[in-house]
Amino acid sequence: MTSNQEAFDIVRIDSDDIPLLNQFYQAHFQDKPKLNNLDLWRWEFLDNPLCQAGAQFFVIRSAGAINGVIGGIRTQIQVGQQTYPSCHPVDFFVAPDYKGFPALRLFRKILEDVPVFYASYVSADAAKLFEKAGFLNLDNDLRMYHYMLKPKSVGLSLFGYVRTLGVFGARQLLRIGFWLYATLRGLDRYRYRVVDQLSEELVPPFDAARFPNRIGLIKDFSYLAWRYGKSPALKCKYFAQRKNGVPNCLVVVHEKAADGCAVIMDIVRGSDDLMDVSSTLLKVIAHYSARDYHMIAAVGLNKQLDQLLKKLAFGSQPSNYRFMFYAKDKELKSQLNDPDRWDFNLGDTDVY
């Protein structure tokens, strides 16, 4: 304990702490609107259906004030045929006088009682602490994707503009070819709905046996309704596919209309047939091509979908965000350290 530190406790937050939490954020993080949005905080940590026993949120409490916080987004993760409680640590902040040992104790607190952790959008400073705690990273395998719906012309030379038109035209021909193939292949099997409200009948039933090697979050209706339907920060549209009368694929898109960008947050599959996904993504492309949008974007770690998106003419580049994971059990941790098995989407992060 430094000379400026009062004696402190690390405790799970309760209702009496919320005014103190607001004071802490106001005093140290006025430049972070997300932290000062109480509705967003309640949704993230109190409304999560997996937090019925209390918020996964811990604080450094000292001298009648809060001087450090860390939260966790509670989820469930499939690792092959097993399901485990899991958690995404978020919002790790401490007052300057409480860095060092108090911050380390706070971080260790969030790691108790949950078998699997994963983290993304980790700052360089936080990454060092995560690594010391035993987190491994798959940073090099996380990818960013983009699909240009309209050719960019501003600031290009004549040669650059002609080249851009050529690339754009080639992508459109490729998309049309996939659309024809997917349409003819599934003409009598596929039905689609595009809606603004999520309902249970749109969500593919989860069956681990269909994806025996998958590592990824379990996304049933309860989770998806909380993550997207009840989010105070996202405006989503749902592209739902039924195959032979059964919900089979769901693509969740966050519409950033002011930026002309449609962001793919999630792809939920009911089968391992990638043509099912491609035909649904073609519906997404057609929908936003007909509207005032210029780009579709996505972030993910899924080697199968990576190949599919490239075939659909999505551009791809390494993500500049980190992706880290941790498990206390050595065998489980070893299983997680396989990028070919992960199914990770932008919506699995704390991006709102």
C-alpha positions as CSV (number, residue, x, y, z in Angstrom):
1,M,0.0,0.0,0.0
2,T,1.4,3.4,-1.0
3,S,1.3,6.4,1.2
4,N,-1.7,7.8,-0.7
5,Q,-3.8,4.7,-0.4
6,E,-6.4,4.1,2.2
7,A,-7.2,0.6,3.5
8,F,-9.3,-1.0,0.8
9,D,-11.6,-4.0,0.1
10,I,-12.4,-5.7,-3.2
11,V,-16.1,-6.6,-3.3
12,R,-18.8,-7.4,-5.8
13,I,-20.8,-4.2,-6.5
14,D,-24.2,-3.7,-4.9
15,S,-27.0,-1.2,-5.4
16,D,-25.5,1.2,-2.8
17,D,-22.3,1.4,-4.8
18,I,-23.9,2.7,-8.0
19,P,-23.8,6.4,-7.0
20,L,-20.2,5.9,-6.0
21,L,-19.5,4.2,-9.3
22,N,-20.9,7.2,-11.1
23,Q,-18.7,9.6,-9.0
24,F,-15.6,7.5,-9.9
25,Y,-16.3,7.6,-13.6
26,Q,-17.1,11.3,-13.5
27,A,-13.8,12.1,-11.6
28,H,-11.5,10.1,-13.8
29,F,-13.1,9.2,-17.1
30,Q,-15.4,12.0,-18.3
31,D,-13.9,11.5,-21.8
32,K,-15.5,8.0,-22.0
33,P,-19.2,8.3,-22.8
34,K,-19.8,4.6,-22.6
35,L,-18.6,4.5,-18.9
36,N,-20.9,7.3,-18.0
37,N,-24.0,5.8,-19.5
38,L,-25.9,4.2,-16.6
39,D,-28.5,2.6,-18.8
40,L,-25.7,0.8,-20.8
41,W,-24.1,-0.3,-17.5
42,R,-27.3,-1.8,-16.1
43,W,-28.0,-3.6,-19.4
44,E,-24.4,-5.0,-19.6
45,F,-24.1,-6.2,-16.0
46,L,-27.6,-6.4,-14.4
47,D,-29.9,-7.4,-17.3
48,N,-27.6,-10.2,-18.7
49,P,-29.7,-13.4,-18.1
50,L,-26.6,-15.2,-16.9
51,C,-26.1,-12.7,-14.0
52,Q,-29.1,-13.6,-11.9
53,A,-26.9,-14.2,-8.9
54,G,-25.5,-10.6,-9.1
55,A,-23.5,-8.4,-11.4
56,Q,-20.1,-9.8,-12.5
57,F,-18.6,-6.5,-11.5
58,F,-16.1,-5.8,-8.7
59,V,-14.8,-2.6,-7.2
60,I,-12.0,-1.3,-5.0
61,R,-13.9,0.3,-2.1
62,S,-12.0,2.5,0.2
63,A,-12.8,5.4,2.5
64,G,-16.4,5.6,1.4
65,A,-15.4,5.8,-2.3
66,I,-14.7,3.6,-5.3
67,N,-11.2,3.7,-6.7
68,G,-11.1,0.9,-9.1
69,V,-13.5,-1.3,-11.1
70,I,-13.6,-4.4,-13.4
71,G,-16.5,-6.0,-15.0
72,G,-17.2,-9.2,-16.8
73,I,-19.7,-10.2,-19.6
74,R,-21.0,-13.6,-18.5
75,T,-21.5,-16.1,-21.3
76,Q,-21.4,-19.8,-22.0
77,I,-18.9,-21.4,-24.3
78,Q,-18.8,-24.6,-26.3
79,V,-15.5,-26.4,-26.5
80,G,-16.1,-29.4,-28.6
81,Q,-18.9,-31.4,-26.9
82,Q,-18.5,-29.6,-23.6
83,T,-20.1,-26.4,-22.3
84,Y,-18.5,-24.1,-19.8
85,P,-19.3,-20.9,-18.0
86,S,-17.2,-18.1,-19.6
87,C,-16.5,-14.5,-19.1
88,H,-15.2,-11.5,-21.1
89,P,-13.4,-9.1,-18.7
90,V,-14.2,-5.4,-19.5
91,D,-14.0,-1.9,-18.1
92,F,-10.8,-2.4,-16.1
93,F,-10.0,1.0,-14.6
94,V,-8.3,2.1,-11.4
95,A,-7.5,5.5,-9.9
96,P,-3.8,6.6,-10.2
97,D,-3.1,5.9,-6.5
98,Y,-4.4,2.4,-6.8
99,K,-2.3,1.1,-9.6
100,G,0.1,-1.8,-8.9
101,F,-0.9,-4.3,-6.2
102,P,-4.6,-3.1,-5.7
103,A,-5.1,-3.3,-9.4
104,L,-3.6,-6.8,-9.5
105,R,-5.8,-8.0,-6.7
106,L,-8.8,-6.5,-8.5
107,F,-7.9,-8.3,-11.7
108,R,-7.4,-11.6,-9.9
109,K,-10.8,-11.3,-8.4
110,I,-12.6,-11.4,-11.8
111,L,-10.7,-14.6,-12.6
112,E,-12.2,-16.5,-9.7
113,D,-14.9,-19.2,-10.2
114,V,-15.2,-19.1,-14.0
115,P,-13.4,-21.8,-16.1
116,V,-12.9,-19.9,-19.4
117,F,-12.1,-16.3,-20.1
118,Y,-11.6,-14.5,-23.4
119,A,-10.8,-10.8,-24.1
120,S,-10.7,-8.6,-27.1
121,Y,-9.9,-4.9,-27.8
122,V,-7.3,-5.1,-25.0
123,S,-5.1,-2.1,-24.6
124,A,-1.3,-2.5,-24.7
125,D,-1.0,-1.9,-20.9
126,A,-3.8,-4.4,-20.1
127,A,-2.3,-7.0,-22.4
128,K,0.9,-7.1,-20.3
129,L,-1.2,-7.8,-17.2
130,F,-3.3,-10.4,-19.0
131,E,-0.1,-12.2,-20.2
132,K,1.4,-12.2,-16.7
133,A,-1.9,-13.8,-15.5
134,G,-1.5,-16.6,-18.0
135,F,-3.6,-15.4,-21.0
136,L,-2.5,-16.6,-24.4
137,N,-3.2,-14.7,-27.6
138,L,-4.5,-15.4,-31.1
139,D,-4.0,-11.8,-32.3
140,N,-2.6,-12.8,-35.7
141,D,-5.7,-14.9,-36.5
142,L,-8.3,-12.2,-35.9
143,R,-9.4,-10.7,-39.2
144,M,-11.3,-7.6,-40.4
145,Y,-13.5,-7.7,-43.5
146,H,-15.1,-5.2,-45.7
147,Y,-17.4,-5.3,-48.8
148,M,-17.6,-2.1,-50.8
149,L,-21.2,-1.6,-52.1
150,K,-20.3,1.4,-54.1
151,P,-17.0,2.2,-55.8
152,K,-14.8,4.8,-54.1
153,S,-13.9,7.7,-56.4
154,V,-12.9,10.6,-54.2
155,G,-9.2,11.4,-54.3
156,L,-8.3,8.8,-56.9
157,S,-6.3,9.4,-60.1
158,L,-7.8,8.4,-63.4
159,F,-5.9,5.1,-63.4
160,G,-6.9,4.5,-59.8
161,Y,-10.5,5.2,-60.5
162,V,-10.5,2.8,-63.5
163,R,-8.8,0.1,-61.5
164,T,-11.3,0.6,-58.7
165,L,-14.2,0.2,-61.1
166,G,-12.6,-2.9,-62.5
167,V,-12.3,-4.5,-59.1
168,F,-15.8,-3.4,-58.1
169,G,-17.2,-4.9,-61.3
170,A,-15.4,-8.2,-60.8
171,R,-16.8,-8.4,-57.3
172,Q,-20.3,-7.8,-58.6
173,L,-19.9,-10.6,-61.2
174,L,-18.6,-12.9,-58.5
175,R,-21.5,-12.0,-56.2
176,I,-24.0,-12.6,-59.0
177,G,-22.4,-16.0,-59.8
178,F,-22.8,-17.1,-56.2
179,W,-26.3,-15.7,-56.0
180,L,-27.3,-17.7,-59.1
181,Y,-25.7,-20.9,-57.7
182,A,-27.2,-20.4,-54.2
183,T,-30.6,-19.6,-55.6
184,L,-30.8,-22.6,-58.0
185,R,-29.4,-24.9,-55.3
186,G,-31.9,-23.8,-52.6
187,L,-34.8,-22.6,-54.7
188,D,-37.3,-24.8,-53.0
189,R,-35.6,-25.2,-49.6
190,Y,-34.8,-21.6,-48.4
191,R,-37.1,-19.0,-47.1
192,Y,-35.9,-15.6,-45.8
193,R,-37.2,-12.9,-43.5
194,V,-35.6,-9.5,-42.8
195,V,-36.9,-7.9,-39.6
196,D,-36.2,-5.3,-37.0
197,Q,-37.3,-7.4,-34.0
198,L,-35.8,-10.7,-32.9
199,S,-38.2,-13.5,-32.1
200,E,-37.5,-17.1,-31.0
201,E,-38.8,-18.6,-34.2
202,L,-35.9,-17.0,-36.1
203,V,-33.0,-18.5,-34.0
204,P,-31.4,-21.7,-35.2
205,P,-31.6,-24.4,-32.5
206,F,-28.2,-25.1,-30.9
207,D,-26.9,-28.6,-31.5
208,A,-23.2,-29.2,-30.4
209,A,-23.2,-32.5,-32.3
210,R,-23.3,-30.6,-35.6
211,F,-20.1,-28.8,-34.7
212,P,-18.1,-31.3,-32.8
213,N,-14.8,-29.3,-32.9
214,R,-16.3,-25.8,-32.5
215,I,-15.0,-23.3,-29.9
216,G,-17.5,-20.5,-29.6
217,L,-20.3,-18.9,-27.5
218,I,-23.6,-20.6,-27.1
219,K,-26.2,-18.3,-28.7
220,D,-29.7,-19.3,-27.8
221,F,-32.7,-16.9,-28.0
222,S,-32.3,-15.7,-24.4
223,Y,-28.7,-14.6,-25.0
224,L,-29.4,-13.0,-28.5
225,A,-32.5,-11.2,-27.2
226,W,-30.3,-9.6,-24.4
227,R,-27.2,-9.0,-26.5
228,Y,-28.9,-7.4,-29.5
229,G,-32.7,-7.0,-28.9
230,K,-32.3,-5.2,-25.6
231,S,-29.1,-3.3,-26.2
232,P,-29.5,0.4,-25.6
233,A,-26.7,1.2,-28.0
234,L,-27.3,-1.0,-31.1
235,K,-29.8,-0.7,-33.9
236,C,-29.9,-4.1,-35.4
237,K,-31.6,-5.8,-38.3
238,Y,-32.0,-9.6,-38.5
239,F,-31.6,-11.7,-41.7
240,A,-33.2,-15.1,-40.9
241,Q,-33.1,-18.1,-43.1
242,R,-35.3,-21.2,-42.8
243,K,-34.3,-24.4,-44.5
244,N,-36.9,-27.0,-45.1
245,G,-39.1,-25.1,-42.7
246,V,-36.5,-25.0,-39.8
247,P,-34.6,-21.9,-38.6
248,N,-31.1,-22.5,-40.1
249,C,-29.1,-19.3,-40.3
250,L,-29.3,-15.9,-38.6
251,V,-27.1,-12.9,-39.5
252,V,-27.3,-9.9,-37.1
253,V,-26.4,-6.5,-38.6
254,H,-25.8,-3.3,-36.8
255,E,-26.9,-0.4,-39.0
256,K,-24.7,2.7,-38.8
257,A,-26.8,4.7,-41.2
258,A,-25.0,8.0,-40.6
259,D,-21.7,6.4,-41.7
260,G,-23.3,4.4,-44.5
261,C,-21.9,1.2,-43.0
262,A,-23.7,-2.0,-42.1
263,V,-21.7,-4.0,-39.5
264,I,-22.1,-7.8,-39.3
265,M,-22.2,-8.5,-35.5
266,D,-23.1,-12.2,-35.6
267,I,-23.6,-15.2,-37.8
268,V,-25.5,-18.0,-36.0
269,R,-25.6,-21.3,-37.9
270,G,-27.8,-24.3,-37.6
271,S,-25.9,-26.5,-39.9
272,D,-22.3,-26.9,-41.2
273,D,-23.3,-26.3,-44.8
274,L,-21.5,-23.0,-45.7
275,M,-23.8,-22.5,-48.7
276,D,-26.6,-21.8,-46.2
277,V,-24.5,-19.0,-44.8
278,S,-23.4,-17.7,-48.2
279,S,-27.0,-17.4,-49.5
280,T,-28.0,-15.5,-46.3
281,L,-25.0,-13.2,-46.7
282,L,-26.0,-12.6,-50.3
283,K,-29.4,-11.4,-49.0
284,V,-27.5,-9.0,-46.7
285,I,-25.4,-7.6,-49.6
286,A,-28.5,-7.2,-51.8
287,H,-30.4,-5.5,-49.0
288,Y,-27.8,-2.8,-48.4
289,S,-26.9,-2.4,-52.0
290,A,-30.4,-1.2,-52.7
291,R,-30.1,1.4,-49.9
292,D,-27.8,4.4,-49.1
293,Y,-25.0,2.3,-47.7
294,H,-21.5,2.1,-49.1
295,M,-19.9,-0.7,-47.1
296,I,-20.5,-3.9,-45.1
297,A,-17.9,-4.6,-42.4
298,A,-17.1,-7.5,-40.1
299,V,-14.5,-8.8,-37.6
300,G,-14.1,-12.4,-36.7
301,L,-12.0,-15.5,-36.1
302,N,-13.4,-18.4,-38.1
303,K,-11.3,-20.1,-40.7
304,Q,-14.3,-21.6,-42.6
305,L,-16.1,-18.2,-42.8
306,D,-12.8,-16.5,-43.7
307,Q,-12.7,-18.6,-46.9
308,L,-16.3,-18.0,-47.6
309,L,-16.2,-14.3,-47.2
310,K,-13.2,-14.1,-49.5
311,K,-15.1,-16.1,-52.1
312,L,-18.0,-13.6,-51.8
313,A,-15.4,-10.9,-52.6
314,F,-15.0,-9.4,-49.1
315,G,-11.7,-7.7,-48.7
316,S,-9.6,-8.9,-45.7
317,Q,-6.8,-7.8,-43.5
318,P,-5.4,-8.6,-40.1
319,S,-7.3,-6.9,-37.3
320,N,-5.6,-4.3,-35.2
321,Y,-7.4,-5.6,-32.1
322,R,-6.1,-8.2,-29.7
323,F,-7.8,-11.5,-29.0
324,M,-6.7,-13.3,-25.8
325,F,-8.0,-16.3,-23.8
326,Y,-7.4,-18.1,-20.5
327,A,-8.4,-21.3,-18.8
328,K,-7.3,-22.5,-15.4
329,D,-7.3,-26.1,-16.6
330,K,-4.2,-26.9,-18.6
331,E,-5.9,-29.4,-20.9
332,L,-8.8,-27.0,-21.6
333,K,-6.3,-24.1,-22.2
334,S,-4.5,-26.3,-24.7
335,Q,-7.7,-26.9,-26.6
336,L,-8.5,-23.2,-26.7
337,N,-5.1,-22.5,-28.3
338,D,-6.3,-23.7,-31.7
339,P,-7.4,-20.9,-34.1
340,D,-8.8,-23.4,-36.6
341,R,-11.6,-24.3,-34.1
342,W,-12.7,-20.8,-33.0
343,D,-16.0,-19.3,-34.1
344,F,-15.7,-15.7,-32.8
345,N,-17.6,-12.7,-34.1
346,L,-17.6,-8.9,-33.4
347,G,-20.7,-9.3,-31.3
348,D,-18.8,-11.6,-28.9
349,T,-16.8,-8.5,-27.8
350,D,-17.8,-5.5,-25.8
351,V,-18.3,-3.4,-28.8
352,Y,-21.6,-1.5,-28.6
